[in-house]
Amino acid sequence: MDNEIIKNYRIIDAHSHIFPEKIAENATVAIGKFYDLHMEGCGISERLIESGSRIGTEKYLVCSAATTPHQTESINNFIAQECAAHPEFFGFGTTHPLSDNIEADIENVRKLGLRGIKLHPDFQTFDADSPEAYRIYEQIEGVIPMLIHCGDPRYDYSSPKRIANVHRNFPKLMIFASHLGGYGRWDEAEEYLAGQENIRFDISSAMAFMSKERAVDLIRKYGVENCFFGSDFPMWSHEEELERFLSLGFSEKENRMILAENFLKCFPDLE
C-alpha cells in the first residue's frame, strides 16, 4: 500500500475482535469455519495492532460477543484489561439475552469504562427483535451505543427487518449496524435501514462481496456521514479493507469522513 496515500488520512477501526491468547487460535478458526472464509490473522491484541499499524490506524474498537450468559463477565473483564494495556484500544462490552441480570451486566460494562455493547445474534442464537433481547435495549437506549452484527443469508436472527423492528421500538438507541447493515442481505438492508435516524453503518466484511458500484450506491443511500471504516479483524487485514475502500473513488473529504471523522463525532473524547 502506498504510504504517501495513507499519510493523508486519520484512520479509526470501528470494528475489530480480540480474544484471550489461550483461546485466540481456536476462536479464529471457529469463525473462519462459520463463514467458510480464510482468516487473515489470529485474534490477539498484538496481531491486531501489527495489522492496523501497516495503514496507520490510530484507534481500534475492540469487542467480543458472549455466546453463553456465563461468559459475559470474563469477556468484559478481558476487553477492559486489554484497553488498559493498549491506549489505542477502546472497548465495547457484551451481555446475553438469557443473562440472569442484564441490568448488572450493563452496570459492570460502564464501571469498566467500556463504551458500548456488542451483540452477535447469529453466534448468540437469538432473534434481534425478541422480548429477551429487548431487555438489553431497555437498559442501554439513550445511554450507550450498540454494535450489532447484521445479516446472514443462512439465518434470520439478525436480518435487517429485525434490526428495523428494534429501531422502531427503541428510537433513541444508537445502533452501529455492522457490515453495511446486512451481511449478504444488502438489498433488504437498503429497504429497511436506509434513512433511519440513530443508525450508523460500518463497512467491514461487505466490500469483498459486492461490486464497487453497489458499495458506493449503498453508502450513498445510507449517507456518507453515517458510515464508518472497520476491518472485522481477524476476518481481513487492514490493508485489504482499506484498499477495497479507497478503490471506491470517494472524494478526499468523503474518505476522511468515513475513515475517522464520522466515528469521532460519536466519541469526541477520542480526539
NORHU-V442822 format. One record per pair of residues at least 24 apart in sequence whose C-alpha atoms are under 8 Angstrom apart, sorted by the first residue. I is the first residue (numbers start at 1). J is the second residue. Records with the same first field share a line. If there is no record, write none. Layout:
I->J + J
This chain:
1->55 + 239 + 243
3->55
6->55 + 56
7->56
9->255 + 256 + 259
10->56 + 57 + 58 + 256 + 259 + 260
11->55 + 56 + 57 + 58 + 59 + 229 + 259 + 260
12->57 + 58 + 59 + 60 + 229 + 230 + 259 + 260 + 263
13->57 + 58 + 59 + 60 + 61 + 229 + 230 + 231 + 259
14->60 + 61 + 202 + 228 + 229 + 230 + 231 + 263
15->60 + 61 + 62 + 63 + 178 + 202 + 204 + 229 + 230 + 231 + 232 + 233
16->48 + 60 + 61 + 62 + 63 + 230 + 231 + 232 + 233 + 234
17->43 + 62 + 63 + 64 + 232 + 233 + 234
18->43 + 44 + 45 + 48 + 62 + 63 + 64 + 79
19->43 + 44 + 45 + 64
20->44 + 78
28->234
32->235
37->235
38->235
39->234 + 235 + 236
40->233 + 234 + 235 + 236 + 237
41->233 + 234 + 235 + 236 + 237
42->234
43->233 + 234
45->82
48->233 + 234
51->237 + 238 + 239
52->237 + 238 + 239
54->238 + 239
55->238 + 239 + 242
58->88
59->88 + 89 + 90
60->88 + 89 + 90
61->89 + 90 + 91 + 92
62->89 + 90 + 91 + 92
63->91 + 92 + 93 + 94 + 118
64->92 + 93 + 94 + 118
65->93 + 94 + 95 + 118 + 119 + 120 + 123 + 124
66->94 + 95 + 96 + 119 + 124
67->96 + 123 + 124
68->96 + 124
69->95 + 96 + 97 + 98 + 99 + 100
70->99
72->96 + 105
73->105
76->109 + 112
77->112
80->112 + 113 + 114
90->114 + 115
91->115 + 116
92->116 + 117 + 118
93->117 + 118
94->118 + 119
95->119 + 136
96->124 + 133
97->126 + 132 + 133 + 135 + 136
98->132
102->135 + 136 + 139
103->136 + 139
106->139 + 140
115->144 + 145
116->144 + 145 + 146 + 147
117->144 + 145 + 146 + 147
118->146 + 147 + 148
119->146 + 147 + 148 + 149
120->148 + 149 + 150 + 158
121->148 + 149 + 157 + 158
122->149 + 152 + 155 + 157 + 158
125->157
126->157
127->156 + 157 + 158 + 162
128->157 + 158 + 159 + 162 + 163 + 166
129->162 + 163 + 165 + 166
134->166
137->170 + 173
138->170
140->173
141->170 + 172 + 173 + 174
142->172 + 173 + 174
143->173
144->173 + 174
145->173 + 174 + 175 + 176
146->173 + 174 + 175 + 176
147->175 + 176 + 177 + 178
148->175 + 176 + 177 + 178
149->177 + 178 + 179 + 182
150->177 + 178 + 179 + 181 + 182 + 183
151->181 + 182 + 183 + 184 + 185
152->182 + 183 + 184 + 185
153->183 + 184 + 185
159->185
160->185 + 188 + 189 + 192 + 193
161->188 + 189 + 192
163->193
164->192 + 193
171->197 + 198
172->198
173->198
174->198 + 199 + 200
175->199 + 200
176->200 + 201 + 202
177->201 + 202
178->202 + 203 + 204
179->203 + 204 + 205 + 206
180->204 + 206 + 218 + 219
184->209
190->218 + 221 + 222
193->222
194->221 + 222
195->221 + 222 + 223
199->226
200->226 + 227 + 228
201->226 + 227 + 228
202->227 + 228 + 229 + 230
203->227 + 228 + 229 + 230
204->229 + 230 + 231 + 232 + 241
205->231 + 232 + 235 + 236
207->241 + 244 + 245
208->244
212->247 + 248
213->248
215->248
216->248
224->254 + 257 + 258
225->257 + 258 + 262
226->258 + 262
227->258 + 262
228->257 + 258 + 259 + 260 + 262 + 263
229->258 + 259 + 260
